[in-house]
Amino acid sequence: MSNNNQNKRIVVIGGGTGSFILLSGLKEYPVELTAIVPVTDDGGSTGRLRDEFGFLPVGDMRQCLAALAPENGQLQKLLLYRFEKGQGLKGHNLGNLILTALEDMVGSEPEAVAQAAKILRLKGKVLPVSNQLVKLVAQYSSNKTITSEHKIETHKLADNETITKLYTNPQASINSEAAKAIKQADLIILAPGDLYNSIIANLVIKGTKSAIQTSKAKLIYIVNLMTLNSQTHRFTAADHLSEIEKYSGRQVDHIILNKQSIPQDIIQIYQQQEEHPVKDDLGSDTRVVRLNLLADSAYQKSKSDTLKRSLLRHDPKKLAKAVIKLVS
């Protein structure tokens, strides 16, 4: 790595899983990392803790903290550990419980995350996109409205049904520290993951769009590998890009897209859920970087994890290398 990347400030915007993969690769380079995550998660362990304590959701925060934690010890494994038995504990993630305890002790999630960063000696910062507790709301072409990130995630789209508008209730404003990070960034990356629940859920927070528009940073979008029957059924790469540019309010500078063939057995598993590889229809668009980016093996989730998880994922090292090459 050349010295010209020593002071590059990279902001990663997205949900837990996609950001975890990207940050895990990027932390190996001499860059300043800031992860900005949504505050709308209300499913699984995170949802249970959110309902019981009334705090901001901790799941996406915990995954980004784990990604930025040193890998030469047990801290990362502890943050990701999920209980598979125990009345009241089964399904809970230890990292979620630690963050909730810290939040209860210090009185706010941003301060709890700051304390966790010190304890874990993170290679970067993790920020909630907002300090306000909100619900995600989706309006559909069928005139249906669904409130709750988890309900949006589990709603199966009907034929030709699409999400026409995403917003939060109540309307929330961007965390001032997150806005500052975006405006001062050299590179803003919209991480892979659920198009609406993970990425656009950040962009609909009041102030995020204007921060991205006024930032001089290059904007990179990493296209998801597969469609989601709850959000992007039959969406092509161009469809994904169109929504990203609509909600971010500016044109993307670089588009990273996987060109590696997906194993047929993986495709068949996804087909059972009516989900398919995202079709590359971006043609000769000069902004597109096509690379082999797949992880070597499929993701194996905990038996006690009741939420739907991505089976197919990007390889952290390959993805980070692609990003660093662009920022160079």
C-alpha positions in Angstrom: 0.0 0.0 0.0 1.4 3.4 -1.0 1.6 6.2 1.4 -1.0 8.3 -0.5 -3.7 6.3 1.3 -2.5 7.1 4.8 -5.0 9.9 5.4 -7.8 8.7 3.2 -11.1 8.9 5.1 -13.6 6.2 4.1 -17.2 6.2 5.3 -19.2 3.0 4.9 -23.0 3.3 4.9 -25.1 0.2 5.3 -26.5 -2.5 7.5 -24.7 -5.0 9.7 -23.9 -7.9 7.4 -22.7 -6.1 4.3 -20.8 -3.5 6.3 -19.2 -6.3 8.4 -17.8 -7.9 5.3 -16.5 -4.7 3.8 -15.0 -3.3 7.0 -13.4 -6.7 7.8 -11.4 -6.3 4.6 -10.8 -2.5 4.7 -9.4 -2.5 8.3 -6.2 -4.2 7.0 -5.3 -1.0 5.1 -3.9 2.3 6.4 -7.2 4.3 6.0 -9.5 6.1 8.5 -12.8 4.1 8.7 -16.2 5.3 9.9 -19.2 3.0 9.7 -22.7 4.6 9.7 -25.6 2.2 10.4 -29.4 2.5 10.4 -31.5 2.8 13.5 -34.6 1.0 12.2 -33.8 -2.6 13.0 -36.6 -4.2 15.0 -36.3 -7.9 14.5 -34.7 -10.9 16.3 -32.5 -10.3 19.4 -32.2 -6.6 18.5 -35.9 -6.1 18.3 -36.5 -7.9 21.7 -34.0 -5.6 23.4 -35.3 -2.5 21.6 -38.9 -3.3 22.8 -37.8 -4.1 26.4 -35.4 -1.2 27.0 -36.5 1.5 24.5 -33.0 2.0 23.3 -31.7 2.4 19.8 -31.3 -1.0 18.0 -27.8 -2.5 18.6 -27.6 -5.3 16.0 -26.0 -3.4 13.1 -23.7 -1.5 15.6 -22.5 -4.8 17.1 -21.7 -6.3 13.7 -19.6 -3.2 12.7 -17.9 -3.2 16.1 -17.0 -6.9 15.6 -15.7 -6.2 12.1 -13.3 -3.4 13.4 -12.2 -5.4 16.4 -8.8 -7.1 16.4 -9.0 -10.6 15.0 -6.1 -12.0 17.0 -8.2 -12.7 20.1 -11.6 -13.8 21.3 -13.3 -10.3 21.3 -14.7 -10.6 17.8 -16.0 -14.1 18.5 -17.6 -12.9 21.7 -19.4 -10.0 20.0 -20.8 -12.4 17.4 -21.7 -15.2 19.8 -25.4 -16.2 19.8 -26.9 -18.2 22.6 -28.5 -21.5 21.4 -30.1 -22.4 24.7 -31.2 -20.9 28.0 -34.6 -19.6 28.9 -34.7 -15.9 28.0 -31.2 -16.1 26.4 -31.8 -18.3 23.4 -31.5 -16.4 20.2 -29.9 -13.4 21.9 -26.5 -12.2 20.7 -23.9 -11.5 23.4 -22.6 -8.4 21.6 -26.2 -7.0 21.7 -26.4 -7.7 25.4 -23.1 -6.0 26.1 -24.0 -2.9 24.1 -27.4 -2.7 25.8 -25.7 -3.0 29.2 -23.3 -0.2 28.3 -26.2 2.0 27.0 -28.0 1.5 30.2 -24.9 2.4 32.2 -23.9 5.6 30.2 -27.3 6.7 29.1 -27.0 6.9 25.3 -26.1 4.6 22.4 -23.5 6.9 20.8 -21.6 7.0 24.2 -22.1 3.3 24.7 -20.5 2.6 21.2 -17.7 5.1 22.0 -17.0 3.2 25.3 -17.1 -0.1 23.4 -14.6 1.2 20.8 -12.2 2.0 23.6 -12.6 -1.3 25.3 -12.2 -3.2 21.9 -9.4 -0.9 20.6 -11.3 -0.6 17.3 -9.6 0.3 14.0 -12.3 2.9 13.2 -15.5 4.4 14.4 -19.1 3.2 14.4 -22.0 5.8 14.4 -25.8 5.5 14.3 -27.1 7.5 11.4 -29.5 9.2 13.9 -29.9 9.4 17.7 -33.7 9.1 17.4 -35.7 5.9 17.8 -37.8 5.4 14.7 -39.8 2.9 12.7 -39.2 2.2 9.0 -42.2 2.7 6.8 -42.6 1.4 3.2 -45.3 2.3 0.7 -46.0 0.0 -2.2 -47.3 0.2 -5.7 -50.3 -1.8 -4.5 -51.2 1.1 -2.2 -50.2 -1.0 0.8 -48.2 0.6 3.7 -46.1 -1.5 6.1 -44.5 -0.1 9.3 -41.6 -2.0 10.8 -38.3 -3.0 9.3 -38.9 -6.7 10.2 -42.3 -6.7 8.7 -41.0 -5.1 5.5 -38.3 -7.8 5.4 -40.8 -10.7 5.8 -43.4 -9.3 3.4 -43.3 -11.2 0.1 -43.8 -8.9 -2.9 -46.7 -9.8 -5.2 -46.2 -10.0 -8.9 -45.2 -6.5 -10.2 -45.4 -5.0 -6.7 -42.6 -2.7 -5.7 -41.7 -0.3 -2.9 -42.5 3.2 -4.1 -41.5 5.2 -1.1 -39.4 4.6 2.1 -39.4 6.9 5.1 -39.3 6.8 8.9 -42.0 7.5 11.5 -41.4 9.9 13.1 -39.1 11.8 10.8 -35.5 11.7 12.2 -32.5 13.9 11.8 -29.0 12.8 11.1 -26.5 12.4 14.0 -24.3 15.5 13.7 -21.1 13.3 14.0 -22.3 11.1 11.1 -23.0 14.2 9.0 -19.5 15.5 9.7 -17.9 12.2 8.8 -19.8 12.2 5.4 -18.9 15.8 4.6 -15.2 15.3 5.4 -14.9 11.9 3.7 -12.6 11.2 0.7 -14.7 8.1 -0.2 -18.3 7.2 0.7 -19.2 3.5 0.1 -22.8 2.2 0.0 -22.2 -1.3 1.3 -23.8 -4.5 -0.1 -26.9 -5.6 1.6 -30.7 -5.2 1.6 -31.3 -2.2 -0.7 -34.1 -0.6 1.3 -33.7 -1.9 4.9 -29.9 -1.6 5.1 -28.9 1.2 2.7 -31.8 3.4 1.9 -32.9 3.3 5.6 -29.9 5.5 6.2 -30.5 7.8 3.2 -34.1 8.7 4.2 -32.9 10.2 7.5 -33.2 14.0 7.2 -29.8 15.4 6.5 -28.1 12.3 5.1 -29.0 13.1 1.5 -27.8 16.7 1.8 -24.5 15.6 3.5 -23.8 13.2 0.6 -24.7 15.9 -2.0 -22.4 18.5 -0.4 -19.5 16.1 0.3 -16.6 16.2 -2.2 -16.1 12.4 -1.6 -16.3 9.9 -4.4 -19.4 7.8 -4.1 -19.2 4.0 -4.6 -22.1 1.6 -4.7 -21.5 -2.2 -4.3 -24.3 -4.0 -6.0 -25.9 -6.8 -4.0 -25.4 -10.4 -5.2 -29.0 -11.6 -5.1 -32.5 -10.2 -5.3 -34.8 -10.2 -2.3 -38.4 -11.4 -2.7 -39.4 -8.9 0.0 -37.8 -5.8 -1.5 -36.1 -6.2 -4.9 -38.0 -9.0 -6.7 -36.8 -9.1 -10.3 -34.6 -6.0 -9.8 -31.6 -5.7 -12.2 -28.4 -3.9 -11.4 -29.8 -0.8 -13.2 -32.9 -0.9 -11.0 -30.8 -1.0 -7.8 -28.6 1.8 -9.1 -31.7 3.9 -10.0 -33.0 3.7 -6.4 -29.6 4.5 -4.9 -29.2 7.6 -7.0 -32.8 8.6 -6.3 -32.4 8.5 -2.5 -28.8 9.7 -2.3 -29.6 12.7 -4.6 -26.4 12.4 -6.7 -24.8 10.2 -9.3 -22.6 7.3 -8.2 -19.0 7.7 -9.3 -18.0 4.0 -9.2 -20.1 0.8 -9.3 -18.6 -2.5 -8.0 -20.3 -5.6 -9.4 -19.5 -9.3 -9.1 -18.9 -11.1 -12.4 -18.1 -14.5 -10.9 -20.5 -17.4 -11.6 -22.6 -18.4 -8.7 -22.6 -22.2 -7.9 -25.8 -23.9 -9.2 -26.5 -25.5 -5.9 -26.6 -22.0 -4.2 -28.8 -20.7 -7.0 -31.3 -23.6 -6.5 -31.5 -22.8 -2.7 -32.3 -19.1 -3.5 -34.8 -20.1 -6.2 -36.9 -21.8 -3.5 -37.4 -18.3 -2.1 -38.0 -16.9 -5.6 -34.7 -15.0 -5.4 -32.1 -14.8 -8.1 -28.7 -13.4 -9.0 -28.9 -9.7 -9.8 -28.8 -9.4 -13.6 -26.0 -7.2 -14.9 -27.6 -4.9 -17.4 -25.3 -1.9 -17.0 -23.6 -2.6 -20.3 -20.7 -0.4 -21.2 -21.2 2.1 -18.4 -17.6 3.3 -17.7 -18.3 3.6 -13.9 -18.7 -0.2 -13.5 -15.9 -2.3 -12.1 -16.6 -6.0 -12.7 -14.6 -8.5 -10.6 -14.7 -12.0 -9.1 -15.8 -11.2 -5.6 -17.5 -14.3 -4.1 -16.6 -15.8 -0.8 -15.2 -19.3 -1.0 -17.9 -20.9 1.1 -21.6 -20.3 2.0 -22.5 -18.7 5.3 -23.6 -21.0 8.1 -25.8 -19.3 10.6 -26.5 -20.3 14.3 -29.4 -22.7 14.9 -30.9 -20.2 17.3 -30.9 -17.4 14.8 -34.5 -17.1 13.6 -33.9 -14.3 11.1 -33.4 -14.8 7.4 -29.7 -14.4 6.5 -27.8 -14.1 3.2 -26.3 -17.5 2.3 -24.1 -16.0 -0.4 -21.6 -13.3 0.5 -18.8 -11.2 -0.9 -15.2 -12.1 0.0 -13.9 -9.3 2.4 -10.3 -9.3 1.0 -11.4 -9.2 -2.6 -14.0 -6.5 -2.0 -11.5 -4.3 0.0 -8.9 -4.7 -2.6 -11.3 -3.4 -5.3 -12.2 -0.4 -3.2 -8.6 0.5 -2.3 -7.6 0.3 -6.0 -10.3 2.9 -6.7 -9.4 5.2 -3.9 -5.7 5.0 -5.0 
